[in-house]
Amino acid sequence: MIYILYGSQTGNCEYIAETLHEILQDSHNNIVYGTLNSIVDKLEEGISGTMYIICSTFGNGDPPENAAKFWRHIKSRKISNDLLKNINYMVLGLGDSNYSNFCAMGKKIDARIEEIGGKRIEPLTCIDEVDGLDTPVELWLDKFNKK
């Protein structure tokens, strides 16, 4: 199963996730696509596969509204340390370097998923909205066009 999940306040991460979904849907039949919040109930059932997370940081280090439930769930110390043991993952974080907590949510989600058993398949990518999104996003998406 492939999971393409996003947390987006202004729509940029949703657009990137949608584009990734379009790229992968021709070669993969089992894709779950949606907000990070939409996957929370399935986490405890046990999921497996590859998870692509695209998440922005809202304000000064907070999750977007459609990722807040997900973040609260995975940061809980009550969940199992091997909750995502059957997940390979990678995270794309969007942020604004004018804020002191640049790409905080991408960084926090990336680190926490590893703590709860996920296997990182590529280092966290952080994109600074100050420098513009088009070129770095295209470069990130190019990885999938080659698969």
Steps between C-alpha positions, in 0.01 A plus 500: 500500500618851424390788719522855367414723793512874542462773756429829328383837627512700176468220245863466387556161661163377379595596145836320527330190642241508222777523240684207660176302496461567127858385436465176698145394417591358160753258646339426840148374566485523878538867589347668802492875444387764748578719795722382782195513729315255274741214582491520881230236554681253274831535686392294798367224272852454367600619158781404268655636184657827398395836637576830328429795727485858376446745786536871556559682824234744611591808698806449713530123508142371506333238280243607243143437612467190281811346661444595867312182596770287335777686681326471839456128441854410398667720761307329780732295718214254551532353150717202426866561411454269202167640375642568153748211482356394163522845345770638274472876483631830381402855593492822303471804725403848386586801710594864509849588622369833630372295796736366763345152483562446129336179374432397859213266421686319225795454734286387793292256295810354333674441833192365677411250228850357528460479880183293461652249263480657153789440263614818325560440130637845429619788720254773589473766229423854616394767252507868586205696364715815511713361217197392299343159473490417131856382432561308824158333481562399139836351601336307783222369275753400231609214729162341443483561127801270465335209687 
